[in-house]
Amino acid sequence: MDVLVNNAGRTQVGAFTETTDREPRDLFELHVFDTARLTRALLSRMREQGHALVENISSIGG
């Protein structure tokens, strides 16, 4: 059985008023789009196997 565990993540430390526009975009890219890209890349193989598990893990900070 294939298992995909999406567990990547990071947070932004510092005052929101000192955050650039790029920083929250990078966070969103990692937490949403990178997770979707990786899942999509492996989904065909997982379907061929007939049985697989995709687990998305987050934290309160994510």
C-alpha positions in Angstrom: 0.0 0.0 0.0 1.3 3.5 -0.9 1.1 6.1 1.8 1.6 9.8 1.2 2.0 12.0 4.3 1.9 15.7 3.7 3.5 17.3 6.7 5.5 20.2 5.4 4.8 23.6 7.0 6.3 26.6 8.5 5.1 29.8 10.2 5.8 33.5 10.0 7.3 35.1 13.0 7.1 38.9 13.6 4.8 41.7 13.4 2.2 41.6 10.7 2.8 45.2 9.8 6.4 44.3 9.0 5.4 41.4 6.7 5.9 41.8 3.0 3.3 40.8 0.5 5.6 37.9 -0.6 5.8 36.2 2.8 2.1 35.2 3.2 2.0 34.2 -0.5 5.0 31.9 0.1 3.2 30.4 3.2 0.0 29.8 1.2 2.0 28.3 -1.7 3.6 25.8 0.7 0.6 24.9 2.7 -2.0 24.7 -0.1 -0.5 24.5 -3.6 2.6 22.3 -2.8 0.4 19.9 -1.0 -2.0 19.7 -3.9 0.9 19.3 -6.4 2.5 16.4 -4.6 -0.9 14.6 -4.1 -1.7 15.1 -7.8 1.7 13.8 -8.8 1.2 10.5 -6.9 -2.5 10.0 -7.4 -2.3 8.0 -10.6 0.1 5.5 -9.2 -2.0 5.2 -6.0 -5.1 4.5 -8.1 -3.2 1.8 -10.0 -2.3 0.1 -6.7 -6.0 0.0 -5.8 -5.4 0.9 -2.2 -3.6 3.9 -0.8 -3.7 6.5 2.0 -3.2 10.3 1.8 -2.7 11.9 5.2 -2.5 15.7 5.6 -1.1 16.8 8.9 -1.2 20.4 10.2 -0.7 22.2 13.4 -2.4 25.0 15.2 0.4 27.3 13.9 -0.3 26.2 10.3 
